[in-house]
């Protein structure tokens, strides 16, 4: 990984921690897949846009309805639990 890419990732991680008031290190708990039968959802203020069959890194199980996730482009946001399947 180049120095420029590493600094960009660090900047994105700091932005995530500030936006979501997340303290501590960012650890991936598990990976989950978006249900292939689910409708694709656009992102919002804090919601992550999802595509069918996409694999997401789970950062935190926030509540009964949402999970805090990261996609392959290192974007963070909440995803409804109803559209997530375990791998």
C-alpha distances in whole Angstrom, upper triangle without the diagonal:
4,7,8,6,7,10,11,10,12,15,16,16,19,20,21,22,25,26,26,28,25,25,23,20,19,19,19,23,23,22,25,26,28,31,32,35,34,35,31,31,30,28,30,30,28,28,25,26,26,27,29,27,24,22,21,20,23,22,26,29,31,35,37,36,32,29,26,23,19,18,15,15,15,18,21,24,27,28,32,33,35,32,30,31,29,27
4,5,5,6,9,10,11,12,14,16,17,19,20,21,23,25,26,27,28,26,26,25,21,21,22,22,26,26,25,28,29,30,34,34,38,37,36,33,33,31,29,31,30,29,29,27,27,28,29,31,30,26,25,24,22,25,25,28,32,33,37,39,38,34,31,27,25,21,20,18,16,16,19,22,26,29,30,34,35,37,35,33,34,33,31
4,6,5,6,9,10,11,12,14,15,17,18,20,21,23,24,26,26,25,25,23,20,20,21,23,26,27,27,29,30,32,36,36,39,38,38,34,34,32,29,31,30,28,29,27,28,29,30,33,32,28,26,25,23,26,24,28,32,33,36,39,38,34,31,27,25,22,21,19,17,17,19,22,26,29,31,35,36,38,36,34,35,34,32
4,5,5,6,9,10,11,12,14,15,17,18,20,21,23,24,25,24,24,23,21,20,22,23,27,27,27,29,30,31,34,35,38,36,36,32,31,29,27,28,27,26,27,25,26,27,28,31,30,27,25,24,23,25,24,28,31,32,35,38,37,33,30,26,24,20,20,18,16,15,18,20,24,27,29,33,34,37,35,33,34,34,32
4,5,5,6,9,10,11,12,14,15,17,18,20,21,22,24,22,23,22,19,18,19,20,23,24,23,25,26,27,31,31,34,33,32,29,28,26,24,26,25,24,24,22,23,24,25,27,27,23,22,20,19,22,21,25,28,29,32,35,33,30,27,23,21,17,16,14,12,12,15,17,21,25,26,30,31,34,31,29,31,30,29
4,5,5,6,9,10,11,12,14,15,17,19,20,21,22,20,20,19,16,15,17,18,22,22,22,25,26,27,31,32,35,34,33,30,29,28,25,26,25,24,25,22,24,25,26,29,28,24,22,20,19,21,19,23,27,28,31,34,33,29,26,22,20,17,17,15,13,12,15,17,21,24,26,30,31,33,31,29,30,29,28
4,5,5,6,9,10,11,12,14,15,17,18,20,21,19,19,18,16,16,18,20,23,25,24,27,28,29,33,34,37,35,34,31,30,28,25,26,24,23,24,22,24,26,27,30,29,26,24,22,20,22,20,24,27,28,31,34,33,29,26,23,21,18,18,17,15,13,15,17,21,24,26,30,31,34,32,31,32,31,31
4,5,5,6,9,10,11,12,14,15,16,18,20,19,19,19,17,15,18,19,23,23,23,25,26,26,30,31,34,32,31,28,26,24,21,22,21,20,21,19,21,22,24,27,27,23,22,20,19,21,19,22,26,26,30,32,31,27,24,21,19,15,15,14,12,10,12,14,18,22,24,27,29,32,30,28,30,30,29
4,5,5,6,9,10,10,12,14,15,16,18,16,17,16,14,12,14,15,19,20,19,22,23,24,27,29,31,29,29,26,25,23,20,21,20,19,20,17,19,20,22,25,24,20,19,17,15,17,16,19,22,23,27,29,28,24,21,18,16,12,13,12,10,8,10,12,16,19,21,25,26,29,27,25,27,26,26
4,5,5,6,9,10,11,12,14,15,16,14,14,14,11,11,14,16,19,21,21,23,25,26,30,31,34,32,32,28,27,25,22,23,21,19,21,19,21,23,25,28,27,23,22,19,17,18,16,19,22,23,27,30,29,25,22,18,17,14,15,15,13,10,12,13,17,20,22,26,27,30,29,27,29,28,28
4,5,5,6,9,10,11,12,14,15,14,15,15,14,13,16,18,21,23,23,25,26,26,30,32,34,32,31,28,26,24,21,21,19,17,19,18,20,22,25,28,28,24,23,20,18,20,17,20,23,23,27,30,28,25,22,18,17,15,16,16,13,11,12,13,16,19,22,26,28,31,29,28,30,29,29
4,5,5,6,9,10,10,12,14,13,15,15,13,12,15,16,19,20,20,21,23,23,27,28,30,28,27,24,22,20,17,17,16,14,16,14,17,19,21,24,24,20,19,17,15,16,14,17,20,20,24,27,25,21,19,15,14,11,12,13,10,7,8,9,12,16,19,22,24,27,25,24,26,26,26
4,5,5,6,9,10,11,12,10,11,11,9,8,11,13,16,18,18,20,22,23,26,28,31,28,28,25,23,21,18,18,17,15,16,15,18,19,22,25,24,21,19,16,14,14,12,14,18,18,22,25,24,20,17,13,12,10,13,13,12,8,9,9,12,15,18,22,23,26,25,23,25,25,25
4,5,5,6,9,10,10,9,10,11,10,10,14,16,19,21,22,23,25,26,29,31,34,31,31,28,25,23,20,19,17,15,18,17,20,22,25,28,28,24,23,19,17,17,14,16,20,19,23,26,25,22,19,15,15,14,16,17,15,12,12,11,14,17,20,24,25,28,27,26,28,28,28
4,5,5,6,9,10,10,12,13,13,12,16,17,20,22,22,23,25,24,28,30,32,29,28,25,23,20,17,16,14,12,15,15,17,20,23,26,27,23,22,19,17,17,15,17,20,19,22,25,24,20,18,15,14,13,15,17,14,11,10,10,12,15,18,22,24,27,26,25,27,28,28
4,5,5,6,8,7,10,12,11,10,13,14,17,18,19,20,21,21,25,27,29,26,26,23,20,18,15,15,12,10,12,12,15,18,21,24,24,20,19,16,14,14,11,13,16,15,18,21,20,17,15,11,11,10,13,15,13,10,8,7,9,12,15,18,20,23,22,21,24,24,25
4,6,5,5,5,7,9,9,9,12,14,16,19,20,21,23,24,27,30,31,29,28,26,23,22,18,17,15,12,15,15,19,21,24,27,27,23,22,18,16,15,12,12,16,15,18,22,21,17,15,12,13,12,16,18,16,13,12,10,11,13,17,20,21,25,24,23,26,25,26
4,6,5,7,9,11,13,12,16,18,20,22,23,24,26,26,29,32,33,30,30,27,24,22,18,17,14,12,15,16,20,22,26,28,29,26,24,21,19,18,15,15,18,16,20,23,22,19,18,14,15,15,18,20,18,15,14,12,13,15,19,22,23,27,26,25,28,28,30
4,6,8,11,14,15,14,17,18,20,22,22,23,24,23,27,29,30,27,26,24,21,19,15,13,10,8,12,13,16,19,23,26,27,23,23,19,18,17,14,15,17,15,18,21,20,16,15,12,14,14,16,19,17,14,12,10,10,12,16,19,21,24,23,23,26,27,28
4,5,9,12,13,12,15,16,17,19,20,20,22,22,25,28,29,26,25,23,20,19,15,14,11,8,11,13,16,18,22,25,25,22,21,17,16,14,12,11,13,11,14,18,17,14,12,9,12,13,16,19,18,14,12,9,9,10,14,16,18,21,21,21,24,24,26
4,6,10,12,12,15,17,18,21,22,23,25,25,28,31,32,29,29,27,24,22,19,17,14,12,15,16,20,22,26,28,29,26,24,20,18,17,13,13,15,13,16,19,19,16,15,12,14,15,19,21,20,17,15,12,12,13,17,19,21,24,24,24,26,26,28
4,7,9,8,11,13,15,18,19,21,23,23,27,30,31,28,29,26,24,23,19,19,16,13,15,16,20,21,25,27,27,24,22,18,16,14,10,10,13,11,15,18,18,15,14,10,12,13,17,20,19,15,14,11,12,13,16,19,20,23,23,22,24,24,25
4,7,8,11,14,15,19,21,23,25,26,30,32,34,32,32,30,27,27,23,22,20,17,19,20,23,25,28,30,30,27,24,21,18,16,12,12,15,14,17,21,21,19,16,14,15,16,20,22,21,18,17,15,15,16,20,22,23,26,27,25,27,26,27
4,7,9,13,14,17,20,22,25,27,30,33,35,32,33,31,29,28,25,25,22,19,21,21,25,26,29,31,30,26,24,20,17,15,12,12,15,15,19,22,23,20,17,15,16,16,20,21,21,17,18,16,17,18,21,24,24,27,27,25,27,25,26
4,6,10,12,15,17,20,23,25,28,31,33,31,32,30,28,27,24,24,23,19,21,20,23,24,27,29,27,24,21,18,14,14,10,12,15,16,20,23,23,20,17,14,14,14,17,18,19,15,16,14,16,18,20,23,23,27,26,24,25,23,24
4,7,9,12,14,17,19,21,25,27,30,28,28,26,25,24,21,22,20,17,18,17,20,20,23,25,24,20,18,14,11,10,7,9,13,14,18,21,21,18,14,11,11,10,14,15,15,12,13,11,13,15,17,20,20,24,23,20,22,20,21
4,6,9,11,14,18,20,23,26,28,27,28,26,25,25,22,23,22,19,19,18,21,21,23,24,22,19,16,13,9,9,6,9,12,14,18,20,21,17,14,11,11,11,14,15,16,13,14,13,15,16,17,20,19,23,22,19,20,18,18
4,6,8,11,14,16,20,22,25,23,25,23,23,23,21,22,22,19,18,16,19,18,20,21,19,16,13,10,6,6,5,8,11,14,17,19,19,16,12,10,9,9,11,13,15,12,14,12,14,14,15,17,17,20,19,16,16,14,14
4,7,10,14,16,19,22,24,23,25,24,23,24,22,24,23,20,19,17,20,19,21,21,19,17,13,11,7,6,6,7,9,12,15,16,17,15,11,11,10,11,14,15,18,15,16,14,15,15,15,17,15,18,18,14,14,12,13
4,7,10,13,16,19,21,20,23,22,22,23,21,23,24,20,19,17,19,17,18,18,16,14,10,9,6,5,8,9,10,14,16,17,17,15,11,11,10,11,12,14,17,15,16,15,15,15,14,16,14,17,16,12,11,9,9
4,7,10,13,15,18,17,20,19,19,20,19,22,23,20,18,15,16,14,15,15,12,10,7,6,5,6,9,11,12,15,17,17,17,15,11,11,9,10,10,11,15,14,15,14,14,14,13,15,13,15,14,10,9,7,7
4,7,9,12,15,14,16,16,16,18,18,20,22,19,16,14,15,12,13,12,10,8,6,5,7,7,11,12,12,15,16,16,15,13,10,11,9,10,10,12,16,15,15,14,14,13,11,12,10,12,10,6,6,5,6
4,6,8,11,11,13,13,14,17,17,20,22,19,16,14,13,10,10,8,6,6,4,6,9,10,14,15,15,17,18,17,16,14,12,13,11,12,10,12,15,16,16,15,15,14,11,12,11,11,8,6,5,6,6
4,6,9,7,10,9,11,13,14,17,20,17,14,12,11,7,7,6,5,5,7,8,11,12,15,16,15,17,18,17,14,13,12,13,11,12,11,13,15,16,15,15,14,13,9,10,9,9,6,5,6,9,10
4,5,5,9,10,12,15,16,19,22,20,17,15,13,10,9,6,6,8,10,11,14,15,18,19,17,19,19,17,15,15,14,16,15,16,15,16,19,20,19,18,17,15,12,11,10,9,5,6,6,9,11
4,6,8,9,12,16,18,21,24,22,19,16,14,11,8,5,5,8,11,13,17,18,21,22,21,23,23,21,19,18,18,19,17,18,16,17,20,21,20,20,19,18,15,14,14,12,9,9,9,12,13
4,7,9,12,16,18,21,24,23,19,18,16,12,10,7,9,12,14,16,20,20,23,24,22,24,23,21,18,18,19,21,19,20,19,20,22,24,23,22,21,19,15,14,14,11,9,11,11,14,15
4,6,9,13,15,18,21,20,16,14,13,10,9,6,9,11,14,15,18,18,21,21,20,21,20,18,15,15,16,18,17,18,17,19,21,22,20,20,18,16,12,11,11,9,6,9,11,14,16
4,6,10,13,15,19,18,15,14,11,9,8,7,11,12,15,16,19,20,22,23,22,22,22,20,17,16,17,19,18,19,17,19,20,22,20,19,17,16,13,12,13,11,8,12,14,18,19
4,7,10,13,16,16,12,11,8,6,5,6,10,10,14,14,18,18,21,22,21,21,21,21,17,16,16,17,16,16,14,16,17,19,16,16,15,14,11,12,14,12,9,12,15,18,19
4,6,9,13,13,9,8,6,5,7,9,12,12,15,14,17,18,19,20,19,19,19,19,15,14,15,15,14,15,14,16,16,17,15,14,12,11,9,10,13,12,10,12,16,19,20
4,7,10,11,8,7,5,7,9,12,15,14,16,15,18,18,20,20,21,20,21,21,17,15,16,15,15,15,13,16,15,16,13,13,11,11,11,12,15,15,13,15,19,21,23
4,7,7,5,5,4,8,11,14,16,14,16,14,16,17,17,18,18,18,19,19,16,14,14,13,12,13,12,15,14,14,11,10,8,9,9,11,15,16,14,16,19,21,23
4,6,5,7,8,11,14,17,20,18,19,17,19,18,18,19,19,17,18,19,16,14,15,14,14,14,15,18,16,16,12,11,9,9,11,13,16,17,16,18,22,24,26
4,6,9,10,14,17,20,23,20,21,18,19,19,18,18,19,17,18,20,17,14,15,13,14,15,16,19,17,16,12,11,9,10,12,14,18,19,19,20,24,25,27
4,7,10,13,16,19,21,18,19,16,16,15,14,14,15,13,15,17,14,11,11,10,11,12,13,17,16,14,10,8,5,6,9,12,15,17,17,17,21,22,24
4,6,9,13,16,17,15,16,13,14,14,14,14,14,13,14,16,12,10,10,9,9,11,12,15,15,14,10,8,5,5,6,9,12,14,13,14,18,20,22
4,6,10,13,14,12,13,10,12,12,13,14,14,14,16,17,14,11,10,9,8,8,8,12,11,11,7,6,4,6,6,9,12,14,12,13,16,18,19
4,7,10,13,10,12,11,14,14,16,17,17,17,19,19,16,13,13,12,10,10,9,12,11,12,9,9,8,9,8,11,14,14,12,13,16,18,19
4,7,9,7,9,9,12,13,16,17,17,18,19,19,16,13,12,12,10,10,9,11,12,13,11,11,10,10,8,10,12,12,9,10,13,15,16
4,6,6,9,10,14,16,18,20,20,21,22,21,18,16,16,16,13,13,10,12,13,15,13,14,14,14,11,13,14,14,10,11,13,16,16
4,6,9,11,15,16,19,21,20,22,22,21,19,17,16,17,15,15,12,14,16,18,17,17,16,16,13,13,14,13,9,10,11,14,14
4,7,9,13,15,18,20,20,22,23,22,19,18,16,17,15,14,12,13,15,17,17,17,17,17,14,14,14,14,10,9,9,11,11
4,6,10,12,16,18,18,20,21,21,19,16,15,15,12,11,8,9,12,13,13,14,14,14,12,14,14,14,11,10,10,12,11
4,7,10,13,15,16,18,20,20,19,16,13,13,10,9,7,8,11,12,13,13,14,14,12,14,14,15,12,9,10,10,9
4,6,9,12,13,15,17,18,16,13,10,10,6,6,5,7,10,10,10,10,11,11,10,12,12,14,12,9,10,10,10
4,6,9,11,14,16,18,17,14,10,9,5,5,6,8,11,9,10,9,11,11,11,14,13,16,14,11,12,11,11
4,6,7,10,13,14,14,11,7,6,5,7,9,12,14,12,12,10,10,10,10,12,11,14,13,10,12,11,12
4,7,9,13,15,15,11,8,6,5,7,10,13,15,12,12,9,10,10,11,14,13,17,16,14,15,14,15
4,6,9,12,12,9,6,5,7,10,13,16,18,15,14,11,10,9,11,12,12,16,16,14,15,14,16
4,6,8,9,7,5,6,9,12,15,19,20,18,17,13,12,10,10,11,9,13,14,12,14,13,16
4,7,8,6,5,6,10,14,17,20,21,19,17,13,11,9,10,10,10,14,15,14,16,16,19
4,6,6,7,9,13,16,19,23,24,22,20,16,14,10,11,10,9,12,14,14,16,17,20
4,6,8,12,14,18,20,24,26,24,22,18,16,12,11,9,7,10,13,12,14,15,19
4,7,10,13,17,19,22,23,22,20,17,13,10,8,6,5,7,10,11,14,15,19
4,7,9,13,15,19,20,18,16,13,10,6,5,4,5,8,10,10,13,14,17
4,6,10,12,16,17,15,14,10,8,5,5,6,6,10,10,9,12,12,15
4,7,10,14,15,12,11,7,6,5,6,9,10,13,13,12,14,15,17
4,7,10,12,9,8,6,6,6,7,10,11,14,13,11,13,13,15
4,7,8,6,5,4,7,9,10,13,14,17,15,13,15,15,16
4,5,5,6,7,9,11,11,14,15,17,15,13,15,15,15
4,5,7,10,12,15,14,18,19,20,17,16,17,17,16
4,6,9,12,15,15,19,20,22,19,18,20,20,20
4,6,10,13,14,18,19,22,20,18,20,20,20
4,7,10,12,16,18,20,18,17,19,20,20
4,7,9,13,15,18,16,15,18,19,20
4,7,10,13,15,14,14,17,18,20
4,7,9,12,12,11,15,16,19
4,6,9,8,8,12,14,16
4,5,6,7,11,13,16
4,5,5,8,10,14
4,6,8,11,15
4,7,10,13
4,7,10
4,6
4
